[in-house]
Amino acid sequence: MRHTLYYLVMAFGLITSCASVTDSPKYQLANGYYEFRQRPSPYRKAFVEVLDDSVRIHPVNGGGPFGVLPSEDEYFRQKSFDVDVITVLFRYRPATKTLPAQLNTNFNGNLYLGYRVDQFQIDFQQTPAGIKKVNRHQAFSVGGFAGFGSTFVSPWTTNNQITDEYDGIVLTHGFAGMIGVNALTVGVAVGWDYLTGRDKHVWIYQAKPWLGLTLGLNIN
């Protein structure tokens, strides 16, 4: 019962989070504190001021000036708490005594919480028309998720303990590692499903680990 309440709370959080998705500045270089470097120098803490056509770097913690080199690529790094809405595109379930390995694509939705590192780069490229600035962004995140979904329940997935065939509701939790480009994230996950209802004790995948591919949308 305690586990059921936990997953219901997480599912409610997922639904309310989806209702409040807005444009997120996380994947855009904006005014704020970052770690900054130009190669081969190491990263140093800085306050970044983003102007219309340039970026100003202000040292913090009593550090000296950066001596930013013109036309040299600039790198920025920011660490933060990560909140995503994710779905598992497919689950790979290992073989059992009665069934071969399965690849499932059932509906599911999950709320993901993790630790995220965003990396920004201003790349200066030489062109016949002069130097062109190209902004790049990528992110890496690790964390956990929880949510709910559906699964096909049948005599074959219950060792012939039932005769019915239906789509059951499962509660899910697991861990994922993801990479992000702008607002989208993709990654790999390991998770566990818990069938709800009368047949949870005979479902052959109850609390068994699976591997999956995730797709997510950053919402914070």
Phi, psi and chi 1 to 4 in degrees:
 res  aa     phi    psi   chi1   chi2   chi3   chi4
   1 MET       -  -41.1 -178.7   63.6  179.7      -
   2 ARG   -62.1  -41.8 -177.9  176.3   61.5 -176.6
   3 HIS   -65.2  -38.5  -68.2  -66.2      -      -
   4 THR   -62.0  -45.1  -59.6      -      -      -
   5 LEU   -62.6  -39.1  -69.4  174.9      -      -
   6 TYR   -59.3  -46.5  168.2   78.4      -      -
   7 TYR   -72.3  -32.4  -72.5  113.2      -      -
   8 LEU   -64.5  -38.9  -71.0  175.7      -      -
   9 VAL   -63.5  -43.7  169.9      -      -      -
  10 MET   -63.9  -39.0  -66.9  -59.4  -67.0      -
  11 ALA   -64.3  -41.0      -      -      -      -
  12 PHE   -61.9  -41.1  177.3   77.7      -      -
  13 GLY   -62.0  -38.2      -      -      -      -
  14 LEU   -61.5  -45.2  171.1   62.9      -      -
  15 ILE   -64.3  -45.9  -65.1  171.1      -      -
  16 THR   -68.2  -32.8   55.8      -      -      -
  17 SER   -67.0  -40.5  -63.4      -      -      -
  18 CYS   -60.4  -32.9  -71.3      -      -      -
  19 ALA   -72.6  -15.3      -      -      -      -
  20 SER  -116.6   19.0   61.6      -      -      -
  21 VAL   -65.3  128.9  171.9      -      -      -
  22 THR  -133.4  171.7   58.5      -      -      -
  23 ASP   -61.0  126.3  -68.5  -24.1      -      -
  24 SER  -103.7  132.7  171.6      -      -      -
  25 PRO   -82.1    0.3   31.9  -35.3      -      -
  26 LYS   -59.1  -34.5  175.7  170.3  -75.7 -167.9
  27 TYR   -95.3   12.9   54.1   87.7      -      -
  28 GLN  -120.7  137.5  -59.6  170.5  -10.5      -
  29 LEU   -67.6  120.6 -170.1   63.1      -      -
  30 ALA  -136.0  170.4      -      -      -      -
  31 ASN   -56.6  132.5  -67.7  -11.3      -      -
  32 GLY   161.1 -175.9      -      -      -      -
  33 TYR   -92.4  131.5  -69.6   95.3      -      -
  34 TYR  -138.8  167.9  -64.5   81.3      -      -
  35 GLU   -96.7  129.7  -66.0  175.8  -33.8      -
  36 PHE  -124.4  146.8  167.5   77.6      -      -
  37 ARG  -156.8  155.8   66.8  173.5  -69.9 -171.4
  38 GLN  -125.0  130.2  -76.7 -176.3  -52.5      -
  39 ARG   -61.2  141.6  -69.3  176.9  176.6  170.4
  40 PRO   -95.8   13.3   35.1  -35.9      -      -
  41 SER   -66.8  152.3  -59.7      -      -      -
  42 PRO   -77.6  168.2   29.0  -35.8      -      -
  43 TYR   -68.1  141.2  -81.3  103.0      -      -
  44 ARG  -135.4  149.9  -71.4  173.6   53.0 -169.5
  45 LYS   -67.9  136.3 -168.7   75.2  171.8  179.9
  46 ALA  -153.2  156.2      -      -      -      -
  47 PHE   -99.6  127.5 -179.3   81.6      -      -
  48 VAL  -104.6  127.8  175.0      -      -      -
  49 GLU  -112.5  115.0 -177.9 -177.5    6.8      -
  50 VAL   -95.0  117.6  179.7      -      -      -
  51 LEU  -102.9  179.1  -54.0  176.6      -      -
  52 ASP   -60.3  -41.5  -69.1  -22.5      -      -
  53 ASP  -126.6   11.3   57.4   -5.4      -      -
  54 SER  -159.6  173.0   62.8      -      -      -
  55 VAL  -129.7  129.0  174.2      -      -      -
  56 ARG  -103.6  135.8  -69.7  179.6 -179.8  173.2
  57 ILE  -110.4  120.1  -48.1  -62.0      -      -
  58 HIS  -114.0  121.3  -56.1  -84.8      -      -
  59 PRO   -66.8  151.1   24.1  -33.3      -      -
  60 VAL  -128.0  172.7  -62.5      -      -      -
  61 ASN    59.0   33.3  -61.2  -29.9      -      -
  62 GLY    73.9   12.1      -      -      -      -
  63 GLY   -73.2  156.7      -      -      -      -
  64 GLY   -76.6  175.7      -      -      -      -
  65 PRO   -63.1  153.1   22.7  -33.4      -      -
  66 PHE   -80.2  -28.5  -82.6   89.6      -      -
  67 GLY    63.7   52.7      -      -      -      -
  68 VAL   -62.9  129.7  177.9      -      -      -
  69 LEU   -87.5  129.7  -58.7  175.8      -      -
  70 PRO   -65.8  144.0   25.1  -33.6      -      -
  71 SER    63.3   15.8  -58.2      -      -      -
  72 GLU  -104.4  136.5  -72.0  -67.6  -29.2      -
  73 ASP   -54.0  139.7  -67.6   -6.5      -      -
  74 GLU  -114.6  137.2  -60.0  172.9   -3.1      -
  75 TYR  -122.0  135.6  -59.9   86.2      -      -
  76 PHE  -129.4  143.5  -54.8   84.8      -      -
  77 ARG  -136.9  136.7 -174.0  168.8   65.3 -172.7
  78 GLN  -139.4  134.2 -168.6  173.6   58.2      -
  79 LYS  -110.5  140.2  -58.1  171.0 -176.4  177.9
  80 SER  -159.4  170.8   63.3      -      -      -
  81 PHE   -80.6  138.9  179.8   67.7      -      -
  82 ASP  -116.9  132.7 -167.8   19.9      -      -
  83 VAL  -127.9  121.3 -177.6      -      -      -
  84 ASP  -130.3  153.1  -75.0   31.6      -      -
  85 VAL   -99.9  122.7  173.8      -      -      -
  86 ILE  -128.3  157.5   69.1  171.4      -      -
  87 THR  -128.2  145.9 -175.9      -      -      -
  88 VAL   -90.3  111.4 -178.7      -      -      -
  89 LEU   -64.3  -40.0  -61.7  178.1      -      -
  90 PHE  -153.2  154.2   61.9   80.8      -      -
  91 ARG  -115.0  132.4  -70.6  170.2  165.7   83.1
  92 TYR   -99.9  116.6  170.2   79.5      -      -
  93 ARG  -107.1  125.0  -60.2 -172.8 -170.3  -84.6
  94 PRO   -60.8  160.6  -22.3   33.8      -      -
  95 ALA   -64.3  150.3      -      -      -      -
  96 THR  -116.0 -175.5   66.8      -      -      -
  97 LYS   -65.1  -27.6  -67.6 -178.4  179.7  179.4
  98 THR  -111.6  -15.7   56.9      -      -      -
  99 LEU  -133.4  145.8  -74.2  177.5      -      -
 100 PRO   -71.8  175.4   27.7  -34.7      -      -
 101 ALA   -56.7  143.1      -      -      -      -
 102 GLN  -118.7  148.5  -59.5  -72.0  -52.9      -
 103 LEU  -122.7  105.4 -163.0   62.6      -      -
 104 ASN  -104.2  142.3  -58.6  140.4      -      -
 105 THR  -126.3   36.5   57.3      -      -      -
 106 ASN   -69.4  157.3  -56.2   92.2      -      -
 107 PHE   -59.9  140.7  162.6   80.0      -      -
 108 ASN  -162.7  155.6   64.7   91.0      -      -
 109 GLY  -143.7  140.2      -      -      -      -
 110 ASN  -142.7  152.1  -55.4  -86.2      -      -
 111 LEU  -103.7  126.7 -178.6   65.2      -      -
 112 TYR  -110.9  132.9  168.5   88.1      -      -
 113 LEU  -125.7  131.8  -54.4  175.8      -      -
 114 GLY  -161.7 -173.9      -      -      -      -
 115 TYR  -107.4  129.3  176.5   77.2      -      -
 116 ARG  -128.2  141.5  175.3  176.4  171.0  126.6
 117 VAL  -121.5  117.1  177.7      -      -      -
 118 ASP   -98.4  134.1  -74.7   87.4      -      -
 119 GLN  -121.2  127.4  -63.9 -179.6  -26.9      -
 120 PHE  -116.7  148.2  -56.1   85.2      -      -
 121 GLN  -139.2  132.3  178.4 -178.2  -11.2      -
 122 ILE  -103.1  109.9  -61.2  179.4      -      -
 123 ASP  -100.7  121.2 -173.6   11.8      -      -
 124 PHE   -94.5  116.2  -66.4   90.0      -      -
 125 GLN  -113.9  132.5  -61.2  179.8   -6.8      -
 126 GLN   -82.2  125.5 -175.4   68.8   46.6      -
 127 THR  -128.6  165.3   71.0      -      -      -
 128 PRO   -57.1  -24.7  -26.6   35.5      -      -
 129 ALA   -91.8    3.4      -      -      -      -
 130 GLY   118.7 -167.5      -      -      -      -
 131 ILE   -82.1  130.3  -65.0  176.7      -      -
 132 LYS  -112.8  134.4  177.6 -177.3  178.4 -178.4
 133 LYS   -94.8  130.4  -69.3 -163.6  -56.5 -177.7
 134 VAL  -121.2  124.5  178.0      -      -      -
 135 ASN   -93.4  129.7  -64.5  -45.2      -      -
 136 ARG  -124.7  152.5  -53.5 -178.7 -171.0  -82.9
 137 HIS  -147.9  140.7  167.3  -97.5      -      -
 138 GLN  -151.4  158.1   60.5 -175.6   -1.3      -
 139 ALA  -141.1  154.6      -      -      -      -
 140 PHE  -130.6  139.3  -54.8   90.7      -      -
 141 SER  -147.8  142.9 -179.8      -      -      -
 142 VAL  -131.3  144.2  -67.4      -      -      -
 143 GLY   176.3 -163.2      -      -      -      -
 144 GLY  -122.2  162.6      -      -      -      -
 145 PHE  -143.3  160.7   63.5   89.4      -      -
 146 ALA  -152.8  150.7      -      -      -      -
 147 GLY  -179.0 -149.9      -      -      -      -
 148 PHE  -149.6  166.5   61.8   94.1      -      -
 149 GLY  -171.3 -163.9      -      -      -      -
 150 SER  -125.0  159.8   65.8      -      -      -
 151 THR  -152.3  149.9 -170.0      -      -      -
 152 PHE   -82.4  124.7 -177.5   63.7      -      -
 153 VAL  -113.1  131.2 -177.7      -      -      -
 154 SER  -153.1  176.5   69.4      -      -      -
 155 PRO   -57.6  -32.7  -26.5   34.9      -      -
 156 TRP   -71.7  -29.0  -60.7  -81.6      -      -
 157 THR   -95.7    9.3   60.5      -      -      -
 158 THR  -131.3   19.4   57.8      -      -      -
 159 ASN    54.8   39.8  -71.9  -35.2      -      -
 160 ASN    59.6   31.3  -66.7  -50.8      -      -
 161 GLN   -86.1  -13.5  -63.0  -62.3  -56.1      -
 162 ILE  -132.2  167.4   66.2  170.9      -      -
 163 THR  -113.5   -9.6   57.6      -      -      -
 164 ASP   -82.5  160.8  -60.5  -33.9      -      -
 165 GLU  -129.7  126.0  -64.0 -177.6    5.4      -
 166 TYR  -160.7  167.0   64.4   94.8      -      -
 167 ASP   -93.6  113.2  -70.8  -42.1      -      -
 168 GLY   -93.6  163.5      -      -      -      -
 169 ILE   -97.2  130.3  -61.6  174.6      -      -
 170 VAL  -118.0  145.6  -67.6      -      -      -
 171 LEU  -102.9  137.9  -56.6  174.7      -      -
 172 THR  -127.2  146.0  -61.4      -      -      -
 173 HIS  -149.5  159.7   78.0   89.8      -      -
 174 GLY   176.1 -166.6      -      -      -      -
 175 PHE  -129.3  149.0  -56.5   95.1      -      -
 176 ALA  -144.0  151.5      -      -      -      -
 177 GLY  -121.1  129.5      -      -      -      -
 178 MET  -135.4  156.4  -58.7 -167.0  -66.8      -
 179 ILE  -118.6  148.8   60.0  173.7      -      -
 180 GLY  -126.2  141.8      -      -      -      -
 181 VAL  -128.0  113.4  177.9      -      -      -
 182 ASN    56.6 -131.1  -66.1  -25.5      -      -
 183 ALA   -84.2  -14.6      -      -      -      -
 184 LEU   -91.3  146.7  -67.0  177.9      -      -
 185 THR  -131.0  143.7   57.1      -      -      -
 186 VAL  -132.3  152.1  -64.8      -      -      -
 187 GLY  -171.7 -172.2      -      -      -      -
 188 VAL  -119.3  150.6  -67.4      -      -      -
 189 ALA  -140.8  153.9      -      -      -      -
 190 VAL  -122.1  133.9   56.4      -      -      -
 191 GLY  -149.2  177.3      -      -      -      -
 192 TRP  -136.8  138.8  -63.9  -97.0      -      -
 193 ASP  -112.2  147.3  -71.7  -18.9      -      -
 194 TYR  -130.2  108.3  -60.8   85.0      -      -
 195 LEU   -67.7  136.8 -179.0   68.6      -      -
 196 THR   -98.1  162.3   62.2      -      -      -
 197 GLY    97.6 -169.4      -      -      -      -
 198 ARG   -67.5  -27.0   67.1 -179.6 -172.4 -175.0
 199 ASP  -100.8   13.6  -60.4  -41.4      -      -
 200 LYS   -63.6  -27.6   60.6 -175.8  178.6 -178.3
 201 HIS   -80.4  -12.5  -61.2  -61.9      -      -
 202 VAL  -115.8   -3.5  -65.0      -      -      -
 203 TRP   -69.0  126.5 -171.2   49.6      -      -
 204 ILE   -71.4  -16.3   61.8  175.2      -      -
 205 TYR  -100.8    7.6  -63.3  122.0      -      -
 206 GLN   -59.1  120.3 -173.0   79.4  -10.4      -
 207 ALA    60.4   22.1      -      -      -      -
 208 LYS   -95.9  139.1  -61.1  -66.7  179.0   60.1
 209 PRO   -70.8  149.8   25.4  -33.5      -      -
 210 TRP  -137.9  162.2   49.6 -100.8      -      -
 211 LEU  -112.6  144.4  -63.9  174.9      -      -
 212 GLY  -149.6  165.9      -      -      -      -
 213 LEU  -107.2  128.7  176.8   68.0      -      -
 214 THR  -111.0  152.7   67.2      -      -      -
 215 LEU  -133.2  130.8  177.0   66.5      -      -
 216 GLY  -138.7  169.5      -      -      -      -
 217 LEU  -129.7  122.0  175.6   66.8      -      -
 218 ASN   -72.0  135.7  179.1 -106.7      -      -
 219 ILE  -124.9    8.2   61.0  174.4      -      -
 220 ASN  -125.8      -   72.9  -45.0      -      -
